[in-house]
Amino acid sequence: MSDPFSLPTSFSLEPYSYIFSKYDFVGCFLNSTLVSLSATLLALLIYAMGAYVFAKYNFPGKNLLFILYSITLLVPAQSKAQPIFFLLIHLNLYDSLPGLSLVYISMGLAMSIFVLMRL
């Protein structure tokens, strides 16, 4: 290949056969699908219930709780990474699919409740 920005000279499916023969591509794809679907469905269920309570009910401490949720939007994800990592270690969820789903669910909590409340 003389020019990295040039078009390929021929069509080949060899890279795909290499991926399927060398790696467990189907297993990795199924793991990714399982984690993303479970995290999305659980997150939608949790976020929708939380947003509904904030939007429709008046209870003592509602404004304070909403402010605390909103403040977490100001904390960068890099600052949340270490506490979440230690939590996963102590719950024995490190390097597991439920642990990964839990991370995905917890990262979008404040923003999702904030957005769903406005609908």
Biopython code that builds the backbone (N, CA, C, O; Angstrom):
import numpy as np
from Bio.PDB.StructureBuilder import StructureBuilder

atoms = [
    (1, "MET", "N", (0.857, -1.162, 0.000)),
    (1, "MET", "CA", (0.000, 0.000, 0.000)),
    (1, "MET", "C", (0.905, 1.227, 0.000)),
    (1, "MET", "O", (1.623, 1.482, 0.967)),
    (2, "SER", "N", (0.863, 1.955, -1.055)),
    (2, "SER", "CA", (1.729, 3.121, -1.164)),
    (2, "SER", "C", (1.107, 4.356, -0.525)),
    (2, "SER", "O", (1.805, 5.162, 0.090)),
    (3, "ASP", "N", (-0.182, 4.499, -0.667)),
    (3, "ASP", "CA", (-0.869, 5.668, -0.121)),
    (3, "ASP", "C", (-1.949, 5.199, 0.862)),
    (3, "ASP", "O", (-2.874, 4.491, 0.463)),
    (4, "PRO", "N", (-1.846, 5.580, 2.131)),
    (4, "PRO", "CA", (-2.833, 5.096, 3.102)),
    (4, "PRO", "C", (-4.244, 5.639, 2.865)),
    (4, "PRO", "O", (-5.209, 5.093, 3.400)),
    (5, "PHE", "N", (-4.376, 6.687, 2.084)),
    (5, "PHE", "CA", (-5.686, 7.275, 1.822)),
    (5, "PHE", "C", (-6.290, 6.815, 0.498)),
    (5, "PHE", "O", (-7.341, 7.309, 0.090)),
    (6, "SER", "N", (-5.637, 5.881, -0.167)),
    (6, "SER", "CA", (-6.151, 5.407, -1.454)),
    (6, "SER", "C", (-7.240, 4.354, -1.242)),
    (6, "SER", "O", (-7.358, 3.775, -0.162)),
    (7, "LEU", "N", (-8.020, 4.120, -2.273)),
    (7, "LEU", "CA", (-9.065, 3.111, -2.222)),
    (7, "LEU", "C", (-8.459, 1.721, -2.373)),
    (7, "LEU", "O", (-7.399, 1.586, -2.984)),
    (8, "PRO", "N", (-9.095, 0.692, -1.840)),
    (8, "PRO", "CA", (-8.575, -0.668, -2.007)),
    (8, "PRO", "C", (-8.578, -1.067, -3.484)),
    (8, "PRO", "O", (-9.423, -0.631, -4.265)),
    (9, "THR", "N", (-7.614, -1.904, -3.835)),
    (9, "THR", "CA", (-7.513, -2.327, -5.237)),
    (9, "THR", "C", (-8.408, -3.514, -5.539)),
    (9, "THR", "O", (-8.808, -3.706, -6.687)),
    (10, "SER", "N", (-8.733, -4.323, -4.521)),
    (10, "SER", "CA", (-9.593, -5.477, -4.755)),
    (10, "SER", "C", (-10.514, -5.683, -3.548)),
    (10, "SER", "O", (-10.255, -5.185, -2.453)),
    (11, "PHE", "N", (-11.581, -6.422, -3.783)),
    (11, "PHE", "CA", (-12.560, -6.723, -2.739)),
    (11, "PHE", "C", (-12.237, -8.081, -2.136)),
    (11, "PHE", "O", (-12.003, -9.047, -2.863)),
    (12, "SER", "N", (-12.225, -8.159, -0.805)),
    (12, "SER", "CA", (-11.905, -9.424, -0.149)),
    (12, "SER", "C", (-12.689, -9.543, 1.154)),
    (12, "SER", "O", (-12.871, -8.567, 1.880)),
    (13, "LEU", "N", (-13.144, -10.752, 1.430)),
    (13, "LEU", "CA", (-13.810, -11.042, 2.702)),
    (13, "LEU", "C", (-12.865, -11.716, 3.688)),
    (13, "LEU", "O", (-13.298, -12.224, 4.722)),
    (14, "GLU", "N", (-11.603, -11.720, 3.374)),
    (14, "GLU", "CA", (-10.605, -12.384, 4.216)),
    (14, "GLU", "C", (-10.540, -11.813, 5.636)),
    (14, "GLU", "O", (-10.416, -12.595, 6.579)),
    (15, "PRO", "N", (-10.619, -10.490, 5.840)),
    (15, "PRO", "CA", (-10.602, -9.989, 7.224)),
    (15, "PRO", "C", (-11.755, -10.516, 8.070)),
    (15, "PRO", "O", (-11.586, -10.754, 9.266)),
    (16, "TYR", "N", (-12.923, -10.700, 7.465)),
    (16, "TYR", "CA", (-14.067, -11.224, 8.209)),
    (16, "TYR", "C", (-13.864, -12.691, 8.583)),
    (16, "TYR", "O", (-14.192, -13.100, 9.697)),
    (17, "SER", "N", (-13.333, -13.471, 7.668)),
    (17, "SER", "CA", (-13.067, -14.875, 7.995)),
    (17, "SER", "C", (-11.992, -14.982, 9.070)),
    (17, "SER", "O", (-12.033, -15.889, 9.902)),
    (18, "TYR", "N", (-11.035, -14.066, 9.058)),
    (18, "TYR", "CA", (-9.989, -14.052, 10.082)),
    (18, "TYR", "C", (-10.590, -13.752, 11.460)),
    (18, "TYR", "O", (-10.233, -14.396, 12.447)),
    (19, "ILE", "N", (-11.488, -12.790, 11.525)),
    (19, "ILE", "CA", (-12.119, -12.437, 12.807)),
    (19, "ILE", "C", (-12.921, -13.613, 13.359)),
    (19, "ILE", "O", (-12.812, -13.937, 14.542)),
    (20, "PHE", "N", (-13.719, -14.248, 12.514)),
    (20, "PHE", "CA", (-14.574, -15.342, 12.986)),
    (20, "PHE", "C", (-13.779, -16.595, 13.326)),
    (20, "PHE", "O", (-14.210, -17.370, 14.179)),
    (21, "SER", "N", (-12.632, -16.821, 12.689)),
    (21, "SER", "CA", (-11.846, -18.024, 12.971)),
    (21, "SER", "C", (-10.882, -17.827, 14.134)),
    (21, "SER", "O", (-10.652, -18.765, 14.897)),
    (22, "LYS", "N", (-10.315, -16.643, 14.290)),
    (22, "LYS", "CA", (-9.293, -16.416, 15.316)),
    (22, "LYS", "C", (-9.899, -16.034, 16.666)),
    (22, "LYS", "O", (-9.399, -16.456, 17.708)),
    (23, "TYR", "N", (-10.957, -15.251, 16.658)),
    (23, "TYR", "CA", (-11.546, -14.737, 17.889)),
    (23, "TYR", "C", (-12.961, -15.278, 18.063)),
    (23, "TYR", "O", (-13.589, -15.747, 17.114)),
    (24, "ASP", "N", (-13.441, -15.201, 19.295)),
    (24, "ASP", "CA", (-14.824, -15.597, 19.590)),
    (24, "ASP", "C", (-15.725, -14.388, 19.351)),
    (24, "ASP", "O", (-16.292, -13.821, 20.285)),
    (25, "PHE", "N", (-15.843, -14.012, 18.097)),
    (25, "PHE", "CA", (-16.577, -12.804, 17.735)),
    (25, "PHE", "C", (-18.055, -12.918, 18.086)),
    (25, "PHE", "O", (-18.645, -11.954, 18.574)),
    (26, "VAL", "N", (-18.652, -14.054, 17.852)),
    (26, "VAL", "CA", (-20.080, -14.234, 18.135)),
    (26, "VAL", "C", (-20.337, -14.144, 19.639)),
    (26, "VAL", "O", (-21.312, -13.522, 20.062)),
    (27, "GLY", "N", (-19.476, -14.756, 20.446)),
    (27, "GLY", "CA", (-19.628, -14.679, 21.901)),
    (27, "GLY", "C", (-19.488, -13.260, 22.412)),
    (27, "GLY", "O", (-20.248, -12.826, 23.278)),
    (28, "CYS", "N", (-18.515, -12.535, 21.876)),
    (28, "CYS", "CA", (-18.331, -11.137, 22.276)),
    (28, "CYS", "C", (-19.522, -10.284, 21.858)),
    (28, "CYS", "O", (-19.959, -9.404, 22.600)),
    (29, "PHE", "N", (-20.040, -10.551, 20.667)),
    (29, "PHE", "CA", (-21.209, -9.814, 20.185)),
    (29, "PHE", "C", (-22.426, -10.094, 21.068)),
    (29, "PHE", "O", (-23.182, -9.178, 21.392)),
    (30, "LEU", "N", (-22.615, -11.348, 21.454)),
    (30, "LEU", "CA", (-23.748, -11.690, 22.321)),
    (30, "LEU", "C", (-23.601, -11.066, 23.706)),
    (30, "LEU", "O", (-24.585, -10.606, 24.285)),
    (31, "ASN", "N", (-22.369, -11.046, 24.247)),
    (31, "ASN", "CA", (-22.136, -10.387, 25.537)),
    (31, "ASN", "C", (-22.468, -8.902, 25.455)),
    (31, "ASN", "O", (-23.123, -8.358, 26.344)),
    (32, "SER", "N", (-22.019, -8.251, 24.397)),
    (32, "SER", "CA", (-22.295, -6.822, 24.227)),
    (32, "SER", "C", (-23.787, -6.565, 24.093)),
    (32, "SER", "O", (-24.309, -5.602, 24.655)),
    (33, "THR", "N", (-24.466, -7.419, 23.356)),
    (33, "THR", "CA", (-25.908, -7.267, 23.181)),
    (33, "THR", "C", (-26.637, -7.466, 24.506)),
    (33, "THR", "O", (-27.553, -6.712, 24.833)),
    (34, "LEU", "N", (-26.235, -8.476, 25.265)),
    (34, "LEU", "CA", (-26.862, -8.745, 26.558)),
    (34, "LEU", "C", (-26.674, -7.581, 27.519)),
    (34, "LEU", "O", (-27.626, -7.154, 28.172)),
    (35, "VAL", "N", (-25.457, -7.067, 27.608)),
    (35, "VAL", "CA", (-25.185, -5.960, 28.526)),
    (35, "VAL", "C", (-25.938, -4.709, 28.100)),
    (35, "VAL", "O", (-26.543, -4.036, 28.935)),
    (36, "SER", "N", (-25.909, -4.392, 26.821)),
    (36, "SER", "CA", (-26.565, -3.157, 26.378)),
    (36, "SER", "C", (-28.082, -3.236, 26.516)),
    (36, "SER", "O", (-28.713, -2.261, 26.925)),
    (37, "LEU", "N", (-28.672, -4.373, 26.184)),
    (37, "LEU", "CA", (-30.129, -4.502, 26.317)),
    (37, "LEU", "C", (-30.568, -4.485, 27.777)),
    (37, "LEU", "O", (-31.535, -3.810, 28.128)),
    (38, "SER", "N", (-29.860, -5.226, 28.629)),
    (38, "SER", "CA", (-30.253, -5.256, 30.044)),
    (38, "SER", "C", (-30.056, -3.896, 30.694)),
    (38, "SER", "O", (-30.909, -3.447, 31.460)),
    (39, "ALA", "N", (-28.941, -3.236, 30.399)),
    (39, "ALA", "CA", (-28.704, -1.915, 30.985)),
    (39, "ALA", "C", (-29.720, -0.900, 30.482)),
    (39, "ALA", "O", (-30.194, -0.063, 31.251)),
    (40, "THR", "N", (-30.054, -0.965, 29.211)),
    (40, "THR", "CA", (-31.020, -0.013, 28.652)),
    (40, "THR", "C", (-32.411, -0.222, 29.231)),
    (40, "THR", "O", (-33.072, 0.741, 29.618)),
    (41, "LEU", "N", (-32.857, -1.463, 29.295)),
    (41, "LEU", "CA", (-34.204, -1.730, 29.814)),
    (41, "LEU", "C", (-34.315, -1.409, 31.301)),
    (41, "LEU", "O", (-35.292, -0.796, 31.731)),
    (42, "LEU", "N", (-33.325, -1.817, 32.088)),
    (42, "LEU", "CA", (-33.357, -1.502, 33.520)),
    (42, "LEU", "C", (-33.246, -0.002, 33.758)),
    (42, "LEU", "O", (-33.938, 0.552, 34.611)),
    (43, "ALA", "N", (-32.374, 0.649, 33.002)),
    (43, "ALA", "CA", (-32.211, 2.090, 33.165)),
    (43, "ALA", "C", (-33.493, 2.824, 32.809)),
    (43, "ALA", "O", (-33.905, 3.741, 33.520)),
    (44, "LEU", "N", (-34.118, 2.430, 31.727)),
    (44, "LEU", "CA", (-35.365, 3.081, 31.332)),
    (44, "LEU", "C", (-36.439, 2.896, 32.396)),
    (44, "LEU", "O", (-37.185, 3.829, 32.694)),
    (45, "LEU", "N", (-36.521, 1.718, 32.962)),
    (45, "LEU", "CA", (-37.496, 1.454, 34.012)),
    (45, "LEU", "C", (-37.213, 2.310, 35.247)),
    (45, "LEU", "O", (-38.118, 2.951, 35.781)),
    (46, "ILE", "N", (-35.971, 2.319, 35.694)),
    (46, "ILE", "CA", (-35.600, 3.070, 36.901)),
    (46, "ILE", "C", (-35.730, 4.569, 36.675)),
    (46, "ILE", "O", (-36.301, 5.278, 37.504)),
    (47, "TYR", "N", (-35.202, 5.054, 35.558)),
    (47, "TYR", "CA", (-35.234, 6.491, 35.288)),
    (47, "TYR", "C", (-36.659, 6.995, 35.116)),
    (47, "TYR", "O", (-36.997, 8.076, 35.599)),
    (48, "ALA", "N", (-37.499, 6.223, 34.430)),
    (48, "ALA", "CA", (-38.880, 6.661, 34.204)),
    (48, "ALA", "C", (-39.645, 6.742, 35.521)),
    (48, "ALA", "O", (-40.413, 7.680, 35.736)),
    (49, "MET", "N", (-39.439, 5.767, 36.401)),
    (49, "MET", "CA", (-40.132, 5.812, 37.694)),
    (49, "MET", "C", (-39.655, 6.994, 38.527)),
    (49, "MET", "O", (-40.465, 7.678, 39.153)),
    (50, "GLY", "N", (-38.353, 7.240, 38.541)),
    (50, "GLY", "CA", (-37.825, 8.377, 39.294)),
    (50, "GLY", "C", (-38.308, 9.707, 38.751)),
    (50, "GLY", "O", (-38.675, 10.600, 39.514)),
    (51, "ALA", "N", (-38.308, 9.838, 37.430)),
    (51, "ALA", "CA", (-38.768, 11.086, 36.817)),
    (51, "ALA", "C", (-40.258, 11.297, 37.056)),
    (51, "ALA", "O", (-40.700, 12.428, 37.259)),
    (52, "TYR", "N", (-41.028, 10.225, 37.033)),
    (52, "TYR", "CA", (-42.474, 10.341, 37.275)),
    (52, "TYR", "C", (-42.741, 10.852, 38.688)),
    (52, "TYR", "O", (-43.596, 11.714, 38.891)),
    (53, "VAL", "N", (-42.015, 10.321, 39.652)),
    (53, "VAL", "CA", (-42.201, 10.757, 41.043)),
    (53, "VAL", "C", (-41.836, 12.226, 41.188)),
    (53, "VAL", "O", (-42.558, 12.984, 41.836)),
    (54, "PHE", "N", (-40.716, 12.635, 40.588)),
    (54, "PHE", "CA", (-40.321, 14.042, 40.685)),
    (54, "PHE", "C", (-41.306, 14.964, 39.972)),
    (54, "PHE", "O", (-41.553, 16.078, 40.433)),
    (55, "ALA", "N", (-41.864, 14.517, 38.863)),
    (55, "ALA", "CA", (-42.739, 15.383, 38.072)),
    (55, "ALA", "C", (-44.152, 15.475, 38.636)),
    (55, "ALA", "O", (-44.764, 16.541, 38.561)),
    (56, "LYS", "N", (-44.684, 14.405, 39.193)),
    (56, "LYS", "CA", (-46.107, 14.368, 39.550)),
    (56, "LYS", "C", (-46.409, 14.521, 41.035)),
    (56, "LYS", "O", (-47.492, 14.986, 41.388)),
    (57, "TYR", "N", (-45.492, 14.148, 41.907)),
    (57, "TYR", "CA", (-45.790, 14.145, 43.338)),
    (57, "TYR", "C", (-45.072, 15.276, 44.056)),
    (57, "TYR", "O", (-43.955, 15.652, 43.703)),
    (58, "ASN", "N", (-45.737, 15.804, 45.064)),
    (58, "ASN", "CA", (-45.119, 16.774, 45.961)),
    (58, "ASN", "C", (-44.892, 16.081, 47.294)),
    (58, "ASN", "O", (-45.837, 15.594, 47.915)),
    (59, "PHE", "N", (-43.657, 16.038, 47.730)),
    (59, "PHE", "CA", (-43.318, 15.402, 48.997)),
    (59, "PHE", "C", (-42.249, 16.240, 49.681)),
    (59, "PHE", "O", (-41.539, 16.995, 49.016)),
    (60, "PRO", "N", (-42.125, 16.121, 50.997)),
    (60, "PRO", "CA", (-41.124, 16.910, 51.713)),
    (60, "PRO", "C", (-39.714, 16.549, 51.245)),
    (60, "PRO", "O", (-39.363, 15.373, 51.146)),
    (61, "GLY", "N", (-38.927, 17.559, 50.963)),
    (61, "GLY", "CA", (-37.554, 17.342, 50.527)),
    (61, "GLY", "C", (-37.408, 17.110, 49.033)),
    (61, "GLY", "O", (-36.329, 16.752, 48.559)),
    (62, "LYS", "N", (-38.484, 17.311, 48.294)),
    (62, "LYS", "CA", (-38.440, 17.076, 46.845)),
    (62, "LYS", "C", (-37.410, 17.988, 46.180)),
    (62, "LYS", "O", (-36.601, 17.529, 45.374)),
    (63, "ASN", "N", (-37.439, 19.277, 46.516)),
    (63, "ASN", "CA", (-36.508, 20.219, 45.897)),
    (63, "ASN", "C", (-35.067, 19.922, 46.290)),
    (63, "ASN", "O", (-34.165, 20.015, 45.458)),
    (64, "LEU", "N", (-34.846, 19.567, 47.547)),
    (64, "LEU", "CA", (-33.497, 19.238, 47.995)),
    (64, "LEU", "C", (-32.970, 18.001, 47.275)),
    (64, "LEU", "O", (-31.822, 17.983, 46.831)),
    (65, "LEU", "N", (-33.787, 16.989, 47.161)),
    (65, "LEU", "CA", (-33.376, 15.768, 46.469)),
    (65, "LEU", "C", (-33.100, 16.038, 44.994)),
    (65, "LEU", "O", (-32.149, 15.496, 44.431)),
    (66, "PHE", "N", (-33.926, 16.874, 44.367)),
    (66, "PHE", "CA", (-33.696, 17.211, 42.966)),
    (66, "PHE", "C", (-32.402, 18.006, 42.798)),
    (66, "PHE", "O", (-31.674, 17.804, 41.826)),
    (67, "ILE", "N", (-32.116, 18.895, 43.725)),
    (67, "ILE", "CA", (-30.860, 19.655, 43.670)),
    (67, "ILE", "C", (-29.670, 18.718, 43.831)),
    (67, "ILE", "O", (-28.664, 18.874, 43.140)),
    (68, "LEU", "N", (-29.773, 17.747, 44.734)),
    (68, "LEU", "CA", (-28.674, 16.789, 44.906)),
    (68, "LEU", "C", (-28.455, 15.968, 43.641)),
    (68, "LEU", "O", (-27.312, 15.719, 43.258)),
    (69, "TYR", "N", (-29.534, 15.547, 42.990)),
    (69, "TYR", "CA", (-29.400, 14.850, 41.707)),
    (69, "TYR", "C", (-28.751, 15.759, 40.667)),
    (69, "TYR", "O", (-27.883, 15.327, 39.910)),
    (70, "SER", "N", (-29.175, 17.012, 40.635)),
    (70, "SER", "CA", (-28.651, 17.943, 39.638)),
    (70, "SER", "C", (-27.181, 18.259, 39.872)),
    (70, "SER", "O", (-26.435, 18.470, 38.916)),
    (71, "ILE", "N", (-26.761, 18.293, 41.115)),
    (71, "ILE", "CA", (-25.354, 18.570, 41.412)),
    (71, "ILE", "C", (-24.454, 17.470, 40.864)),
    (71, "ILE", "O", (-23.313, 17.734, 40.484)),
    (72, "THR", "N", (-24.949, 16.255, 40.821)),
    (72, "THR", "CA", (-24.114, 15.168, 40.289)),
    (72, "THR", "C", (-23.836, 15.339, 38.801)),
    (72, "THR", "O", (-22.915, 14.715, 38.274)),
    (73, "LEU", "N", (-24.618, 16.174, 38.113)),
    (73, "LEU", "CA", (-24.315, 16.472, 36.710)),
    (73, "LEU", "C", (-23.024, 17.274, 36.578)),
    (73, "LEU", "O", (-22.375, 17.238, 35.532)),
    (74, "LEU", "N", (-22.651, 17.992, 37.625)),
    (74, "LEU", "CA", (-21.450, 18.818, 37.585)),
    (74, "LEU", "C", (-20.179, 18.030, 37.868)),
    (74, "LEU", "O", (-19.079, 18.527, 37.623)),
    (75, "VAL", "N", (-20.310, 16.825, 38.374)),
    (75, "VAL", "CA", (-19.145, 15.997, 38.699)),
    (75, "VAL", "C", (-18.721, 15.231, 37.446)),
    (75, "VAL", "O", (-19.534, 14.512, 36.864)),
    (76, "PRO", "N", (-17.463, 15.372, 37.023)),
    (76, "PRO", "CA", (-17.017, 14.662, 35.819)),
    (76, "PRO", "C", (-16.990, 13.150, 36.021)),
    (76, "PRO", "O", (-16.818, 12.663, 37.139)),
    (77, "ALA", "N", (-17.161, 12.426, 34.936)),
    (77, "ALA", "CA", (-17.185, 10.959, 34.997)),
    (77, "ALA", "C", (-15.859, 10.403, 35.505)),
    (77, "ALA", "O", (-15.836, 9.355, 36.151)),
    (78, "GLN", "N", (-14.758, 11.091, 35.220)),
    (78, "GLN", "CA", (-13.457, 10.620, 35.683)),
    (78, "GLN", "C", (-13.379, 10.632, 37.210)),
    (78, "GLN", "O", (-12.691, 9.801, 37.802)),
    (79, "SER", "N", (-14.073, 11.560, 37.842)),
    (79, "SER", "CA", (-14.085, 11.618, 39.306)),
    (79, "SER", "C", (-14.953, 10.526, 39.909)),
    (79, "SER", "O", (-14.746, 10.125, 41.054)),
    (80, "LYS", "N", (-15.919, 10.048, 39.149)),
    (80, "LYS", "CA", (-16.796, 8.988, 39.636)),
    (80, "LYS", "C", (-16.208, 7.601, 39.403)),
    (80, "LYS", "O", (-16.681, 6.626, 39.986)),
    (81, "ALA", "N", (-15.195, 7.502, 38.568)),
    (81, "ALA", "CA", (-14.676, 6.194, 38.156)),
    (81, "ALA", "C", (-14.065, 5.415, 39.321)),
    (81, "ALA", "O", (-14.355, 4.229, 39.481)),
    (82, "GLN", "N", (-13.235, 6.051, 40.130)),
    (82, "GLN", "CA", (-12.574, 5.333, 41.215)),
    (82, "GLN", "C", (-13.557, 4.836, 42.277)),
    (82, "GLN", "O", (-13.456, 3.676, 42.676)),
    (83, "PRO", "N", (-14.503, 5.651, 42.757)),
    (83, "PRO", "CA", (-15.471, 5.107, 43.724)),
    (83, "PRO", "C", (-16.318, 3.972, 43.156)),
    (83, "PRO", "O", (-16.617, 3.008, 43.860)),
    (84, "ILE", "N", (-16.704, 4.080, 41.889)),
    (84, "ILE", "CA", (-17.483, 2.998, 41.275)),
    (84, "ILE", "C", (-16.639, 1.741, 41.167)),
    (84, "ILE", "O", (-17.136, 0.635, 41.380)),
    (85, "PHE", "N", (-15.358, 1.903, 40.835)),
    (85, "PHE", "CA", (-14.452, 0.759, 40.744)),
    (85, "PHE", "C", (-14.334, 0.051, 42.093)),
    (85, "PHE", "O", (-14.427, -1.175, 42.162)),
    (86, "PHE", "N", (-14.131, 0.819, 43.164)),
    (86, "PHE", "CA", (-14.029, 0.209, 44.492)),
    (86, "PHE", "C", (-15.340, -0.440, 44.918)),
    (86, "PHE", "O", (-15.330, -1.482, 45.574)),
    (87, "LEU", "N", (-16.453, 0.157, 44.556)),
    (87, "LEU", "CA", (-17.752, -0.435, 44.863)),
    (87, "LEU", "C", (-17.917, -1.776, 44.153)),
    (87, "LEU", "O", (-18.394, -2.741, 44.750)),
    (88, "LEU", "N", (-17.529, -1.838, 42.893)),
    (88, "LEU", "CA", (-17.618, -3.098, 42.154)),
    (88, "LEU", "C", (-16.709, -4.163, 42.751)),
    (88, "LEU", "O", (-17.074, -5.338, 42.796)),
    (89, "ILE", "N", (-15.530, -3.762, 43.207)),
    (89, "ILE", "CA", (-14.610, -4.716, 43.849)),
    (89, "ILE", "C", (-15.245, -5.274, 45.122)),
    (89, "ILE", "O", (-15.235, -6.485, 45.339)),
    (90, "HIS", "N", (-15.794, -4.401, 45.960)),
    (90, "HIS", "CA", (-16.358, -4.842, 47.238)),
    (90, "HIS", "C", (-17.649, -5.641, 47.073)),
    (90, "HIS", "O", (-17.979, -6.458, 47.933)),
    (91, "LEU", "N", (-18.373, -5.423, 45.995)),
    (91, "LEU", "CA", (-19.594, -6.190, 45.733)),
    (91, "LEU", "C", (-19.321, -7.457, 44.927)),
    (91, "LEU", "O", (-20.249, -8.179, 44.562)),
    (92, "ASN", "N", (-18.051, -7.722, 44.653)),
    (92, "ASN", "CA", (-17.628, -8.873, 43.835)),
    (92, "ASN", "C", (-18.292, -8.870, 42.458)),
    (92, "ASN", "O", (-18.661, -9.923, 41.937)),
    (93, "LEU", "N", (-18.439, -7.694, 41.882)),
    (93, "LEU", "CA", (-19.014, -7.556, 40.548)),
    (93, "LEU", "C", (-17.981, -7.126, 39.517)),
    (93, "LEU", "O", (-18.313, -6.912, 38.351)),
    (94, "TYR", "N", (-16.720, -6.999, 39.948)),
    (94, "TYR", "CA", (-15.666, -6.595, 39.017)),
    (94, "TYR", "C", (-15.466, -7.680, 37.965)),
    (94, "TYR", "O", (-15.448, -8.867, 38.289)),
    (95, "ASP", "N", (-15.319, -7.278, 36.728)),
    (95, "ASP", "CA", (-15.088, -8.181, 35.599)),
    (95, "ASP", "C", (-16.265, -9.136, 35.401)),
    (95, "ASP", "O", (-16.081, -10.327, 35.148)),
    (96, "SER", "N", (-17.472, -8.591, 35.521)),
    (96, "SER", "CA", (-18.669, -9.400, 35.282)),
    (96, "SER", "C", (-19.665, -8.582, 34.464)),
    (96, "SER", "O", (-19.614, -7.352, 34.447)),
    (97, "LEU", "N", (-20.552, -9.273, 33.799)),
    (97, "LEU", "CA", (-21.552, -8.589, 32.976)),
    (97, "LEU", "C", (-22.546, -7.782, 33.813)),
    (97, "LEU", "O", (-22.891, -6.668, 33.417)),
    (98, "PRO", "N", (-23.026, -8.297, 34.962)),
    (98, "PRO", "CA", (-23.904, -7.453, 35.790)),
    (98, "PRO", "C", (-23.199, -6.201, 36.309)),
    (98, "PRO", "O", (-23.821, -5.146, 36.434)),
    (99, "GLY", "N", (-21.910, -6.309, 36.610)),
    (99, "GLY", "CA", (-21.154, -5.139, 37.052)),
    (99, "GLY", "C", (-21.058, -4.082, 35.973)),
    (99, "GLY", "O", (-21.182, -2.888, 36.248)),
    (100, "LEU", "N", (-20.838, -4.522, 34.744)),
    (100, "LEU", "CA", (-20.775, -3.582, 33.626)),
    (100, "LEU", "C", (-22.128, -2.922, 33.393)),
    (100, "LEU", "O", (-22.197, -1.724, 33.117)),
    (101, "SER", "N", (-23.194, -3.692, 33.504)),
    (101, "SER", "CA", (-24.540, -3.121, 33.364)),
    (101, "SER", "C", (-24.809, -2.097, 34.463)),
    (101, "SER", "O", (-25.416, -1.056, 34.212)),
    (102, "LEU", "N", (-24.362, -2.392, 35.673)),
    (102, "LEU", "CA", (-24.547, -1.469, 36.790)),
    (102, "LEU", "C", (-23.827, -0.145, 36.547)),
    (102, "LEU", "O", (-24.350, 0.919, 36.878)),
    (103, "VAL", "N", (-22.636, -0.212, 35.974)),
    (103, "VAL", "CA", (-21.896, 1.016, 35.656)),
    (103, "VAL", "C", (-22.662, 1.842, 34.631)),
    (103, "VAL", "O", (-22.789, 3.056, 34.788)),
    (104, "TYR", "N", (-23.168, 1.205, 33.593)),
    (104, "TYR", "CA", (-23.921, 1.928, 32.567)),
    (104, "TYR", "C", (-25.181, 2.559, 33.148)),
    (104, "TYR", "O", (-25.529, 3.688, 32.804)),
    (105, "ILE", "N", (-25.857, 1.838, 34.019)),
    (105, "ILE", "CA", (-27.087, 2.362, 34.621)),
    (105, "ILE", "C", (-26.778, 3.551, 35.526)),
    (105, "ILE", "O", (-27.494, 4.551, 35.496)),
    (106, "SER", "N", (-25.731, 3.454, 36.321)),
    (106, "SER", "CA", (-25.437, 4.504, 37.293)),
    (106, "SER", "C", (-24.913, 5.780, 36.651)),
    (106, "SER", "O", (-25.099, 6.864, 37.204)),
    (107, "MET", "N", (-24.268, 5.678, 35.508)),
    (107, "MET", "CA", (-23.677, 6.868, 34.896)),
    (107, "MET", "C", (-24.718, 7.824, 34.311)),
    (107, "MET", "O", (-24.457, 9.024, 34.235)),
    (108, "GLY", "N", (-25.860, 7.343, 33.905)),
    (108, "GLY", "CA", (-26.832, 8.216, 33.267)),
    (108, "GLY", "C", (-27.987, 8.631, 34.147)),
    (108, "GLY", "O", (-28.940, 9.240, 33.662)),
    (109, "LEU", "N", (-27.929, 8.319, 35.423)),
    (109, "LEU", "CA", (-29.076, 8.527, 36.308)),
    (109, "LEU", "C", (-29.534, 9.980, 36.363)),
    (109, "LEU", "O", (-30.699, 10.267, 36.087)),
    (110, "ALA", "N", (-28.650, 10.891, 36.709)),
    (110, "ALA", "CA", (-29.062, 12.278, 36.936)),
    (110, "ALA", "C", (-29.567, 12.939, 35.661)),
    (110, "ALA", "O", (-30.612, 13.591, 35.671)),
    (111, "MET", "N", (-28.847, 12.778, 34.582)),
    (111, "MET", "CA", (-29.249, 13.427, 33.331)),
    (111, "MET", "C", (-30.566, 12.862, 32.808)),
    (111, "MET", "O", (-31.414, 13.606, 32.317)),
    (112, "SER", "N", (-30.732, 11.560, 32.914)),
    (112, "SER", "CA", (-31.957, 10.945, 32.404)),
    (112, "SER", "C", (-33.179, 11.369, 33.203)),
    (112, "SER", "O", (-34.231, 11.637, 32.623)),
    (113, "ILE", "N", (-33.060, 11.433, 34.509)),
    (113, "ILE", "CA", (-34.188, 11.892, 35.326)),
    (113, "ILE", "C", (-34.492, 13.350, 35.010)),
    (113, "ILE", "O", (-35.655, 13.745, 34.927)),
    (114, "PHE", "N", (-33.455, 14.139, 34.836)),
    (114, "PHE", "CA", (-33.639, 15.551, 34.507)),
    (114, "PHE", "C", (-34.375, 15.711, 33.178)),
    (114, "PHE", "O", (-35.286, 16.533, 33.073)),
    (115, "VAL", "N", (-33.992, 14.938, 32.168)),
    (115, "VAL", "CA", (-34.624, 15.038, 30.848)),
    (115, "VAL", "C", (-36.043, 14.474, 30.880)),
    (115, "VAL", "O", (-36.962, 15.094, 30.345)),
    (116, "LEU", "N", (-36.234, 13.311, 31.497)),
    (116, "LEU", "CA", (-37.558, 12.686, 31.508)),
    (116, "LEU", "C", (-38.575, 13.476, 32.328)),
    (116, "LEU", "O", (-39.777, 13.388, 32.076)),
    (117, "MET", "N", (-38.105, 14.240, 33.298)),
    (117, "MET", "CA", (-39.024, 15.070, 34.082)),
    (117, "MET", "C", (-39.678, 16.135, 33.226)),
    (117, "MET", "O", (-40.814, 16.534, 33.483)),
    (118, "ARG", "N", (-38.978, 16.590, 32.225)),
    (118, "ARG", "CA", (-39.458, 17.699, 31.399)),
    (118, "ARG", "C", (-40.423, 17.244, 30.313)),
    (118, "ARG", "O", (-41.022, 18.080, 29.636)),
    (119, "LEU", "N", (-40.587, 15.934, 30.132)),
    (119, "LEU", "CA", (-41.468, 15.447, 29.069)),
    (119, "LEU", "C", (-42.915, 15.548, 29.422)),
    (119, "LEU", "O", (-43.774, 15.175, 28.622)),
]
sb = StructureBuilder()
sb.init_structure("model")
sb.init_model(0)
sb.init_chain("A")
sb.init_seg("    ")
for serial, (resi, resn, name, xyz) in enumerate(atoms, 1):
    if name == "N":
        sb.init_residue(resn, " ", resi, " ")
    sb.init_atom(name, np.array(xyz, "f"), 0.0, 1.0, " ", f" {name:<3s}", serial, name[0])
structure = sb.get_structure()
